[in-house]
Amino acid sequence: MKVIYSILPKFAGGGTGNIAYHTVREIYKRGYLKKLITASYRETEIDSSLITTVPVRDIPVVWRTSWGSGLNYVIRDNIFDFLSSFKIEECDIYHCWSHPSLFSLRKARSKGAKIILQYASTHILAAEQILSKEYDKYGFKYKPFHPLHVRKVLREIEETDYILVPSRWVYDTFLKHGVPEKKLLLVPFSVDLDRFKPGRKKDDIFRVLFSGQLSLRKGAQYVLQAWSELNLKNSELVLMGNVQEQVKPIIKKYQGKMNFKITGAVSDPVPYYQQASVFVFPSIEEGSALVNYEALACGLPSITTPNSGAQGIVRDGQEGFIVPMRNVEALKEKIRFLHEHPGEREKMSKSALEHIKNYSQDVLGSNIERIYREVLKS
C-alpha cells in the first residue's frame, strides 16, 4: 500500500498541522507513506526525503470587507492546489485535505488512486449557516466564506471517493446536505498522551480554562458572559489563545469587572491545563476540537457543546457535561456545580484519564490502517 498525503498548513506546526502529523506519523511507521506534500514543515521523525514542499505565502488580507474568509485565501489555496497537482505520482491512496485539493485529487484519480478527502469541520453549508447567524447577532455583516471558496469545496466533496470526518456531529451535517452515507468515513482525532498528562496543581483556586482562538466561532463570548454572572469565590477564568478583532469589544466590556486573564498564544499549553480545575469550551462550530482531547488527557472535567464535535469524547455526566450551544444558563449551571462539588470533579477527572486512552495515537493508526484497507477493497 502506497499513500500520498497532502496538507497546506505547516506540517506539525500546530492546529491542523498537528492533526496531519499524528496521522502521517502512523502511516510512516507502518511503511505506507510514499510522499507528503505540504507548504512547509517542522522537522519530525518523518524522513525528509519523503516530504515535498510547495511553498506558498499568505496573500495580503485586502478583501475582507464582505467575507470572513476572503479572496486572499481562495488565491493561496488554488496556487497550492495547482502546483501540488504536478507533484502527484502513482499511488494506491491520495489522502488530501479539503479546500486546496480539487486539481490534485483529479490528477491522482487519473493515475488510478482512491481519493480520501479529509474534512476537519462541519459541511461548509452548515458552517456558513451557523456562523452567519452568529455574525449577524453581533453586528458583523460579512459572510464566513467567499463564494468561490464554497463552490470549490462543494466540487471536492462531489468528486472525491470518500470523505474522512472526525465526529458524528460532522458526519450528520454531511448527511443533512445530501452526501451519501457510503461516502463517509468516521475516525476521531487523537492526542499525544506522553505530552498531555496531569500535573500537580500548585494552589486551591478554582480555575476555569478556555483554550483556543478567542473568536465568536469558538464561543468565547458565552464564556465571558457566564463568568461575569457567576461571581464565584476563590476562582479565576483563564482564556488561552489569540484574540480576534470581532471579540475585542466584548472583552473590553468585561475588563475590570471580573477576575479573568488572557494569555495570548502560548508555545506550551500543558502547564495551563495542569493548573486548571475545569475546562470550558462552548464552541458553536467545530469538527472535533483537539482541545477537548487535550483537556481530558490532563485530567480536566470538561464542559463543552455538541457543536465542538465532543460526542463520545466527552460523555455527558462522566468526563464532564455537554451543554447546548449559545446557552449561557446551562453553562453557568455546570460551572457552578463543579465549583461546589470537588468530589464530582475528582470522579470526572479519573474517568477522563481512563476514557482518553481510547484516543491514543496508536488507536488512530490502527483506525487509519483499517479505513485504508476497506477503501482499497471497495
C-alpha positions in Angstrom: 0.0 0.0 0.0 1.4 3.4 -1.0 -0.1 6.6 0.2 0.4 10.2 -0.8 -0.7 12.7 1.8 -1.3 16.4 1.2 -1.8 19.3 3.6 -1.3 23.0 3.1 -0.8 24.3 6.7 2.6 23.9 8.2 3.0 20.2 8.9 3.4 19.5 12.6 3.2 23.3 13.2 0.1 23.3 15.4 -3.7 23.0 14.9 -4.5 21.3 11.6 -0.8 20.7 11.0 -0.6 18.6 14.2 -3.7 16.6 13.3 -2.0 15.8 10.0 1.3 14.9 11.8 -0.4 12.4 14.1 -1.9 10.6 11.0 1.2 10.8 8.8 3.4 9.5 11.6 1.2 6.4 11.9 1.2 5.9 8.1 5.0 6.3 8.1 5.5 3.9 11.0 3.6 1.2 9.1 5.6 1.7 5.9 2.8 3.1 3.7 3.9 6.7 3.2 5.2 7.3 -0.4 5.1 11.1 -0.2 4.0 14.0 1.9 3.1 17.3 0.1 2.9 20.4 2.2 3.7 24.1 2.1 6.2 23.9 5.0 7.0 21.6 7.8 8.6 21.3 11.2 11.2 18.6 11.4 10.0 15.4 12.9 10.9 11.7 12.7 9.3 11.6 9.2 12.1 11.0 6.7 12.6 14.4 5.0 13.3 12.7 1.6 9.6 11.7 1.6 8.5 15.4 2.0 7.8 17.6 -1.0 7.3 21.3 -0.2 5.1 23.6 -2.3 5.9 27.0 -0.7 3.0 29.4 -0.9 2.9 32.7 1.0 -0.2 34.2 2.6 -1.7 36.7 0.3 -2.1 40.1 1.9 -5.5 40.5 3.5 -7.1 43.2 1.4 -10.5 41.7 0.6 -12.1 41.2 4.0 -14.9 43.7 3.9 -17.6 41.3 2.7 -16.3 37.8 3.7 -14.6 36.4 6.8 -12.6 34.1 4.6 -11.6 36.5 1.8 -10.4 36.2 -1.8 -6.8 36.1 -0.4 -7.4 32.6 0.9 -9.0 31.4 -2.3 -6.0 32.6 -4.3 -3.5 30.9 -1.8 -5.4 27.6 -1.8 -5.6 27.5 -5.5 -1.9 28.2 -6.0 -1.0 25.4 -3.6 -3.6 23.0 -5.2 -2.4 23.7 -8.8 1.3 23.3 -8.0 0.7 20.2 -5.9 -1.0 18.5 -8.9 2.4 18.4 -10.6 3.8 16.5 -7.6 1.3 13.6 -7.8 2.8 10.2 -8.7 1.1 6.8 -9.0 -0.1 5.6 -5.6 -2.9 3.5 -4.1 -4.5 6.2 -1.9 -4.3 10.0 -2.2 -5.2 11.4 1.2 -5.8 15.2 1.0 -7.4 18.0 3.0 -10.4 19.9 1.8 -10.1 23.4 0.3 -6.7 23.1 -1.6 -7.2 19.7 -3.3 -9.5 19.8 -6.3 -6.9 19.9 -9.0 -4.5 17.5 -7.2 -7.3 14.9 -6.5 -8.2 14.9 -10.2 -4.6 14.2 -11.1 -4.3 11.4 -8.5 -7.5 9.8 -9.8 -6.1 9.9 -13.4 -3.2 7.8 -12.1 -5.6 5.2 -10.5 -5.6 6.3 -6.9 -8.5 6.1 -4.5 -9.2 9.6 -3.1 -9.9 10.3 0.6 -10.8 13.9 1.3 -10.2 14.8 5.0 -12.7 17.3 6.4 -12.0 18.8 9.9 -15.2 20.8 10.4 -18.9 20.7 9.6 -20.1 20.6 6.0 -19.4 24.0 4.5 -23.0 24.9 4.0 -23.8 24.0 7.7 -20.8 26.0 8.9 -21.9 29.0 6.8 -25.4 28.9 8.2 -24.2 28.7 11.9 -21.5 31.3 11.6 -23.6 33.8 9.6 -26.2 33.7 12.3 -23.6 34.4 15.0 -22.0 37.2 13.0 -25.4 38.8 12.4 -26.2 38.6 16.2 -23.1 40.6 17.0 -23.4 43.1 14.1 -20.9 41.7 11.7 -22.4 41.8 8.2 -19.8 39.8 6.3 -20.2 36.1 5.3 -17.9 33.4 6.7 -16.6 32.1 3.3 -16.0 33.6 -0.1 -18.4 32.2 -2.7 -15.6 30.9 -4.8 -14.3 29.0 -1.8 -17.7 27.5 -1.2 -18.0 26.4 -4.8 -14.7 24.7 -4.9 -15.2 22.8 -1.6 -18.6 21.6 -2.9 -16.8 20.3 -6.1 -14.2 18.5 -3.9 -17.0 16.8 -1.9 -18.7 15.8 -5.1 -15.6 14.4 -6.9 -13.8 12.6 -4.1 -14.3 8.9 -3.4 -14.5 9.2 0.3 -14.7 11.9 3.0 -13.0 11.3 6.3 -14.7 13.1 9.2 -13.7 13.3 12.9 -17.1 13.2 14.7 -20.7 12.1 14.5 -21.7 15.8 14.6 -19.8 16.4 11.3 -21.0 13.1 9.8 -24.6 14.2 10.4 -24.1 17.6 8.7 -22.8 15.9 5.6 -25.8 13.5 5.5 -28.1 16.5 6.0 -26.6 18.2 3.0 -27.1 15.2 0.7 -23.8 13.4 0.8 -24.3 9.6 0.5 -23.6 7.7 3.7 -21.4 5.2 1.8 -19.0 8.0 1.0 -18.4 8.9 4.7 -15.7 7.5 6.9 -15.6 8.4 10.7 -12.3 8.4 12.5 -11.8 10.6 15.6 -8.6 12.6 16.2 -6.0 11.6 18.7 -3.9 13.1 21.5 -0.3 12.6 22.5 -0.6 11.0 25.9 3.1 11.3 26.6 2.9 15.1 26.3 -0.6 15.8 27.6 -0.9 14.4 31.1 -1.9 15.6 34.6 0.4 17.6 36.8 0.5 18.7 40.4 -1.8 21.8 41.0 0.1 24.4 42.9 -2.9 26.2 44.6 -6.5 25.8 45.6 -8.0 28.3 43.3 -11.0 27.1 41.3 -9.6 27.9 37.8 -11.7 27.6 34.7 -9.7 27.3 31.5 -10.7 28.1 27.9 -8.2 27.2 25.2 -8.5 28.2 21.6 -8.7 31.3 19.4 -10.9 33.9 21.2 -13.5 34.2 18.5 -17.2 34.2 18.0 -16.9 30.7 16.4 -15.4 29.2 19.5 -17.8 30.7 21.9 -15.5 33.0 23.9 -18.4 35.5 24.2 -20.5 33.0 26.1 -17.7 32.1 28.5 -17.2 35.7 29.4 -21.0 36.3 29.9 -21.4 33.2 32.1 -18.3 34.1 34.2 -19.5 37.7 34.7 -22.8 36.5 36.0 -21.5 33.7 38.3 -19.2 35.7 40.6 -17.7 32.6 42.2 -15.4 32.8 45.3 -11.7 31.9 45.1 -11.9 31.5 41.4 -10.3 32.6 38.2 -11.0 32.4 34.4 -8.1 31.9 32.1 -8.6 32.5 28.3 -5.7 30.9 26.4 -5.3 31.9 22.8 -5.1 34.8 20.4 -7.9 37.4 20.4 -9.8 38.0 17.1 -10.8 41.6 16.3 -14.5 40.6 16.5 -14.2 39.7 20.1 -12.2 42.7 21.3 -15.2 44.9 22.0 -16.8 42.1 24.1 -13.7 41.6 26.1 -13.4 45.4 26.8 -16.9 45.4 28.2 -15.9 42.9 30.9 -12.4 44.2 31.8 -12.1 45.5 35.3 -15.5 44.0 36.3 -14.4 40.4 37.0 -11.4 38.1 37.5 -10.1 36.8 34.2 -6.9 36.9 32.3 -5.9 36.4 28.6 -2.6 34.6 27.9 -2.5 35.1 24.2 -0.9 32.3 22.2 1.4 30.0 24.2 4.1 27.7 23.0 3.3 25.0 25.6 -0.3 24.8 26.8 0.3 21.8 29.1 1.1 23.8 32.3 -2.1 25.8 31.8 -4.1 22.6 31.6 -2.3 21.2 34.7 -3.1 24.3 36.8 -6.8 24.4 35.9 -9.7 22.8 37.7 -12.2 22.7 34.8 -12.1 23.1 31.1 -14.8 25.1 29.3 -15.2 25.2 25.5 -18.7 26.2 24.3 -17.9 26.3 20.6 -20.7 26.8 18.1 -18.9 25.2 15.1 -16.0 22.7 15.1 -15.2 19.3 13.7 -13.8 17.7 16.7 -11.9 20.2 18.8 -8.4 19.0 19.7 -8.6 21.0 23.0 -11.3 18.6 24.2 -8.9 15.7 23.8 -6.0 17.6 25.4 -8.0 18.7 28.4 -9.2 15.2 29.2 -5.7 13.8 28.8 -4.6 16.3 31.5 -7.5 15.1 33.8 -9.8 18.0 33.4 -13.6 17.7 33.7 -14.9 19.4 30.5 -18.0 21.5 29.8 -18.5 21.7 26.0 -21.1 21.6 23.3 -22.3 19.1 20.7 -21.1 21.6 18.1 -17.5 21.1 19.2 -17.7 17.5 18.0 -17.4 16.2 21.5 -19.9 13.4 21.4 -18.2 10.3 22.5 -15.0 12.2 23.5 -16.8 13.8 26.5 -19.6 11.6 27.8 -22.2 13.8 29.4 -22.1 13.3 33.2 -19.0 11.1 33.1 -16.0 13.2 31.9 -17.9 16.4 32.1 -21.0 17.9 30.6 -22.4 18.6 27.1 -24.5 21.8 27.0 -26.4 23.3 24.1 -24.5 26.0 22.1 -25.3 29.6 23.0 -26.9 28.5 26.3 -25.4 30.7 29.0 -27.7 29.5 31.7 -26.7 25.8 31.1 -23.0 26.9 31.1 -23.4 28.7 34.4 -25.2 25.8 36.0 -22.5 23.3 35.1 -19.6 25.6 36.1 -21.3 26.3 39.5 -22.0 22.6 40.0 -18.3 21.7 39.6 -17.3 24.6 41.8 -19.5 23.4 44.6 -18.7 19.6 44.2 -15.0 18.9 44.3 -15.7 15.2 44.8 -17.5 15.1 41.4 -14.6 16.9 39.8 -12.2 14.2 41.1 -14.5 11.5 39.9 -14.8 13.0 36.4 -11.0 13.5 36.3 -10.4 9.8 36.9 -13.0 8.9 34.2 -11.3 11.4 31.8 -7.9 9.8 32.2 -9.2 6.3 31.6 -11.5 7.2 28.7 -9.0 9.3 26.7 -6.9 6.1 26.2 -9.4 5.2 23.5 -8.0 8.2 21.5 -4.3 7.5 21.7 -2.1 7.8 18.6 -1.7 4.1 18.4 -5.5 3.7 18.2 -5.6 6.4 15.5 -3.0 4.5 13.5 -5.0 1.2 13.7 -8.2 3.1 12.6 -6.5 4.7 9.7 -4.9 1.5 8.5 -8.4 -0.3 8.8 -10.0 2.5 6.7 -7.3 2.4 4.0 -7.8 -1.4 3.6 -11.5 -1.0 3.4 -11.2 1.7 0.8 -8.8 -0.4 -1.3 -11.3 -3.4 -1.2 -14.2 -1.2 -2.4 
